[in-house]
Amino acid sequence: MNIVFAISEVEELVKTGGLADVGKALPIALKALGENVSIFMPYYKALAEQLALPCATEKQTLFTEGQVYHFDIRHLKWNQIDLYFIDLPEFFMRGGLYSDAYDAYEDNGERFSFFSGAVLHALRAMDNKPDIIHCHDWHTAMLPFLLETDKSGFFSNTKTVFTIHNAAFQGVHRLESIPFLRHHPHILSQVHGGYINMLQSGIEYATKITTVSPNYANELLTDLGSHGLHERLVKRSADLTGILNGCDYTQWNPQTDTFLPQGFSVDNLHPKQTCKSVLQEKSGLPQLEKVPLIGMVCRLTEQKGFGYILPILDEVIKHNVQFVIVGTGDPTVCMDLGEFAHQHPTQFAFINGFSSEFAHLVEAGADFFLMPSQFEPCGLNQMYSLAYGTIPIVRSVGGLKDTVIDHASEDLGTGFVFDEPTPQALLACIRRALLSYYEDPVKFREMQQRGMRTRFTWEASARQYRELYSTII
């Protein structure tokens, strides 16, 4: 199959979140299965400064009703995959991908509508007729609409797959702010109260819709889980599939991880204690071997469950326990965590920022990893935690529910799971986890080893996507 990925970020090149991990790992896994895969993405400033790539074609001109766009197509051979970049400096030669610090660019609707149209234009210019164009999130959600309303006949045999990575981000923009679409002959069908919801358009026009875990696919059929798009998704439910993301075990392997002071394995967990000791030292906590340490690495946002965490910290800290939280984001959450760390310097450490070294060290050195998310389409940190023998404490939502089995299933349990979206439910779950740590170290070690033997591979995900592609061509 000839498969084209249209995506806004790819790990190793540019990344703001888990979307980039998929942008790297899934094409590589499909290529390994023998499929013909290429990728299209914007040529951001960070890429231009880093790569300085040649043009793949002569300069392209894209006309719309009343607008003209001159852009280049640049090419990179990357992991044996052809990667093409849409280069329009006016749109992509900026400091951030989607925002300047915390403020989203006002013309994001125009930038990414153009990108979607430019991908189709580039494919025509290169005489590349894909079997599948795989689009991702709101940034490329207008592509199925543009393809479906294309009258050239070039894409008559091309189908689209649209993956929702996070339905909270929908790309809602005023039509007046999108010159690229403003005069499109069919655009009024997508306008509601003067606004276009790009995610909604992707749902309506894509041949098939996927999301990043089976349980999140079910949640998308509810008002709360879909952030208001459930009626559209219920109508397309026969075309909606949840395929669990994989984990890159080449990057997240405790035996070979170069960020760790000492590697360890499922058959030799003793060096994990060295990792814990170094984590405590680097975090400014006392190096106490027998005190359970709860770690957390994430964006500090409401989605990640800080509405459940902050109200119970005073109660949790009464137990013999240590915390290390690493992340940046909401200034109010940062301030609250920083103040709590100041008040409890021997039990609670907060690192305001992000580094790969700390992310890996927390996964390796902590005894528990905390993910009490409000919603979590797939989640990757719980997979990393399992691989490192660090027991996840999670809420039963999205991909967390698909990947972590509660301790109550004694012979199967890999973590601690709670259901109710309340601080009290989280507190009870943490207390269950601490009780297990202190009272039954043998079963705790067995649970660690079960987690380390669990695998969520990109090969398995790629096989499911390949099967889906095959059914629609």
N, C-alpha and C positions, 0 to 999 in steps of 0.2 A: 504493500500500500504506500501511496505517496501522501505523507502526513505533514501538514504545516502547523506549527505552533505560533499563535499570535499572543504575545505576553509582554507585560510591562517591566519585568525584572527577572534576572537569572543569577542565581548564586554563583560566586566566583567573579562575576562581572559587576553587578550592582544589586544591592539587597536592602529592603526595609523590613521584610518579614518572611513568613513561611511560604508565601507565593513564590519567592525566588528559589526556595529549595525544590519545589515541584518543577519550576522552569528549568532547572539543571537535571535533576535525577530522572524524571519521567522520560524526556527525550533520549537520554543516554540508555535507559533500560529498554526502550522500544527499539533503538538502534541495535542493541545487543541481541534482540530477538529477530533481527533480520529485516526490520522495516526501514523504509526510506524516509528520514525525518529531517526537516529543516525548521529553523526558528527565525521569526521576525520580532524585533523589539526596537524601541527608540534609541537613537544615538545621543545619549545624555552627555553633558559636559564632562562628567567623571570618566566616561569611556573615551571621549575624544582626546582628553589630556593623557590618558593612559595608553591608548592603542594607536592613534593616528593611522587609521585604516584607509586603503585605497577604495576608490569607487568601483562598483561592480558593473555599472552601466553608465551611459551618458546621463546628464542631468535630466530629471523627469519634471514634467509640468502636469499638474492636476487641476482641472477646471471644475468649478461648481457654478451655480447660478449667481453670478456677481462676484465671485472670488477666484483668484488664481494663486496656486501654490507651486513654487519651484523648490524641488528637494533632490537630494542625492540618495542613492542606495549603496551602502558600504558592506563589505564582505569580510568574514573571518572564518577560517576553518578551525573548529573548536571541538575537541573530543571526537574527531572524525565526523562532525556534524556541520553542515553549512548554516552559518548564522548571518543573517542579513539585518542591517540597521537602517532605519528610516532617519535621515539626517535633514532636519529643518531647524537651523540654529535659533530662529526666532522663538520656537516652541520648546526646544529641548536643551539648549545651551544655558542651563540655569543651575544654581547651587544645589537644589533639591530635586527629587523625582516628581513629587506631587505638591510640595509645600516649601515655603521659606520659613524655617524654624517650625512654629506651630500653626501658621496661617496657610491654608490651602490656596494655591494659585487660583485667581478668579476665573481664568480662562481654561481650567482643566477640562471642561466639557468640550471646548473647541479643540484643545491639544489632542485629546484622545479620540475624538470623532475623526479628526484628520488622520491620526495614526491608523485607525481601522480602515478608512478609505484608501490610504496610501499603501497598505499591505495588499489590497486587491489590485490596485493600479500597478504595483511592482510585480506581482505575479503575472499579470497580463504582459508587462514589458519584457519579462524573462521567459514568456511562453511556458509557464509552469502551471499545469492544471492539476491541483491537488484532488485526491479522493476525499480527504478530510481536512478541514481547517478547525483546529482545536483552539478555542478562545477561552480566556481566563478573566473572571471578575469584571467589574464595571468598565475597566479601562478599554476592553475590547468588545464590550457587550453590543455595540452598535454594528459590529461587523456582520452578524447574521442578517440583520435588517437590510444593510447595504447590499449584501450578496443576493438576498431574496428579491430585492427590487431592481437588481442589475439587469438591463435589457440587452446586453451585448451577446449573450449566449455562451460566452467563454466558460462560465462556471455552471453550465447546465447539469453536469454530473458531479458537482462538488457538494458534499454535505458538511454540516457544521455540528460540532460538539461544544457546548458551553458549560464550563465548570464554575460553580459558585464556591469560592473559598471562604467567604464571610459575607453573609447576607445583610450584615449591619451597614456595610458600605455599598451604597446603591448608585452613586453618581447622579444625583438629582441637580439639574441645571435649568435655568431659564432658556427657552429656545432663542431668545434675543441675544444671548451671550455665545451662541454657537453659529457663526456665519457659515461654517462648513455645511450645516444641515438646514439652515433657516429657509432656504428656497427649494429644498428637495421636494419633488412632486408628491411623495407619499408620507411626508413627515407629520402632517397634521393628525394622522391616526395615532401617533405616539405622544401627542401633547395633551396635558391635562392641567387646566388652570394656568396655562402659559409655561409649564414646566415639562421637561422630559426626564423620566426615570430610566436611566440606561440599563440597569440590571433587569428591570421589567421588560425592556425591549429584547434583551438577550433571551429571557425566558420564553417570550412569545414567538420568536422567530427561529431559534436554533432547532436543528433536526432532533438532537437529543440533549438532555441536560444531565450533568453529573454534579455531585458534590463529594466532599473529601472524607466521609465516613458513612456507613450504613445508618447509624443512629441519627446523625445530623440530617440525612435525607428524610427521615420520619419527622424530625422536629420542624423541618421547613414546611411541612403541611399544616402547621399550626400557626395561629396569629402571632403568638409570642416568639416562636422559634424563627419565623420568617421575617420578623420586623415589618409586618403589615402586607407581605406579598403572598400570603397563603392561598388566596382565592385563585390567583394566576397559576400558582404551583399545583394546586389541587386539580385544575383543568388539565395540566400537563403531567399529572402524576404517573401515567403509563409510560412516559418518556423520561422519567427521573430515576437515576441510579446513584446509590452511594458506594463509592470505591475508596477504601481506606488508603491514605497516604502511606508510603513506606518510610523507612529510616535508613540513613546513610551510615552503615556500620563500618565503612572505611574511615570516616571522620570520628565516629563515636564508638571506639573500641578501647576498653580499659587496659588491655594488654599492650597496645601500641601507641597510646595517647601520649604525645610528646609534651603536653601541658602538665602532666602529672609528675610528682617527685619520684614515684615508683609505680610500675604497672602491676595489675593483678588480674586474676581470672576466676572463673566459677569454681575451679578446683583449688585455688589458692587465694583466699580472701584476706589473708593477714596484712598484705601491704595497703589495703584500704584504710587501715588504722593510721598508717603514715600520712596518707592523703588527708585524713581528718585532722591530724595534728597540725599539718602545714596550713590547712584552711583556717583552723582556729587561730594560729599565729598571725597569718596575713590579715585576718579580720579583727585582730585585737582582742580576742576572747581567750580566757584561760584554757590551757591544753589539758582538758579533762577527758580521759579515755572512756570512762563508764557513764558519762552523761550524754543522753541522746541529743543529736543535733539535727534541727529541721532547716532545710535550705529552700530557697526560692530564687529563681532568675526569670524576670519577665518585664514587659512594659508595665509601668505603674498606672493602670487604668481601671475603671470600674468593672470592665469585662472580666478582669483577672481575679475578681472576688474580694477586693479590699474593703468593700462594704460589709463583708462577713468577718474579715480578719481584724480590722482596727477595733471594733467594739469588744473583742474578747481577749485582746493582748494582756490586759491586766490580770485576767483569770489564768491564762495559759502560763504566764511567767511565774505564777506561784508554784508551779511544778518544777522538778529538777530537770531543766531542759535548756538548750541553747538554740538561738535563731541566727541565721545569716540570710539577709535579703539583699539581692543585687538587682538594680534596675534604675530606670529613669522614666519620667513621664509627667503625670499630673503633679503640679507644684504643691498642691495641698497635701497629697499623699506623701510626697517626699518630705515635707515639713513635719508631718505627724510621725513618720518613721524615724526621722532624724532626732526629733525630741525624745521619742521613746528610747532610742539607743543611748542618748545622753543620760537618761534617768536609770538605765539598767545596763551599764557598760560590761558587766561580767556575764550577761546572759543574752544580750541582743546586739547584733551588729547590722548596720545598714550601710551599704556601699552605693552611693548615688552616682551611677554611671554604668557603663557596660564594657567588659573586655572578654575576649574569648578565653583567656587564661582563667579568669574567675568563673566563667560559665562552666568550663570543664572541671575545675577544681571543686565547685559546689556539687556537681553531679557525682563526682568520685568520693568526696570527703564527707558529705552529709549522710546521715542514717535514714532520713525521710526527705522527700521532696514534696512541697506543698503546691497544689493546683486546684483551689476551690472556686473554679471559674463560674461566672454567671452563665456564659455559654462558651463553647469551645468546639468549633467545627470539626477539627481533627486533633490538634495538639501534637507536638513532637517531644516536648520535655519529659512527658511521662514515659515515652519510648526510650529516650536516653537514660532516664533514671533506672528503668528495668534492666537495661544492658549493663549498668554500673553497680547493680546490687543495692540501689537506693530505693527504699520503699515509697511508692507514690501515695499521697493522701489527696484524693480528688473528689469532685462532685460528679454525680452520675448524669453527665450531659455530653452530647455530641460524641466525638471520638474517644473521650475519656471513658465513657461507658463501654465502648467497643474494645478497649485495650487493657483495662485494669479489672481484675477479678477480686471481689472483696474477700478479706481475710476469713469471713464466716465460712466460705467454702474451703475447708481445711486442707484438702489435698490438691486444691486448684488455686487457692488465693495467692495473689501477687501484690496486693495493696489494701488500702482502707478507703472505702467509698461511702459517701453520704448523699442523701437525696434532696432534702428540703433546703430551699435557698434562704437559710437563716444563719445568723452567727451562732445560735445555740446548737444547731445541728453540726456545724463545723467543730465547735468546742467538744461536743460529745465524741466526734470521730477522732480528733486529736488525742483525747484521753484514752480511747480504745487502743490507738497506736502505741502510746507511751506504756500502757499496761502490758501489751504484748512484748515490747522491748525489754521491760524489766522482769516480767514473770516467767517468760518461756523463751530463753535465748536459743534453744535448740530449734524450735519451730520457726523462730524469727530467721535464723540462718537458712533453714530450708526454704522459706519464702523468698529470701534474697536470691538463692540459687535457682528457684523456679523462674523468677523474673529474668535472670541472666540467660536462661536457656530459651526464653521467648523471642521470637523473631517476627518482625513486620518488614518484609523485604519489598524493594521497588520492583523486583522481577515479578512478584506475585501481583502487584498493582498493575504493572504494564501488561501482563497477560489478560487481566480483566478488561483493560481499556482496548486492547487489540481485539478481543472478542466482541466488545461493543461496536467498535469501528466496522468490523466485518458484517455485523447484522444490518448496517444501514447503507452499505454500498452494494 
